[in-house]
Amino acid sequence: MKKLVFFLVIILTSSMFLAACSSSNESNGKASDGDQVVIDFFHRWPNEPRKSFYDEKIAEFEKQHPNVKINVDAVLNDSYKEKIKVLVSNDDLPDVFTSWSDTFAADLVSSGRIMELNDIMAEDTEWSGNIIESQYAGFTFDEVTYGIPFTVDGKAFFYNKQTDI
């Protein structure tokens, strides 16, 4: 349930505020009462198990918000790296997209086309306060946060102390 709520908050918040990243009139993330809101969402998981996760959450969100249509584009990891760089450099920038942190994110942010999120996070501290603060670091440059972590994962290494190396 927490994943659903978190995903919906990200999509809803992003649709309202990240729309500034897109120059397309159709996909502006805003609408007057009764108008269709179109959100372009680009991610790098066209295969299972993440594909089903995103498809289910998007369907649930659209059911709860009948005036919202989420267009999804997804490509595999290596193709994604190139395509997102091209999209960020021109007028086809999606409203919401995924990225790696640190240097990769910094390169996207340097385009000047990625929306700052500090005000949004400050407005809704109940939501933003549920994210481990240290996880913002990979998406924060010059004290401005441009991305919200979706997952946190770690790597562990084990070794056998009895083995001579």
Helices and strands as residue ranges (DSSP letters): H 2-17, G 18-21, E 37-43, H 50-64, E 68-74, H 77-88, E 96-97, H 103-109, H 118-123, H 125-128, G 133-139, E 140-141, E 144-145
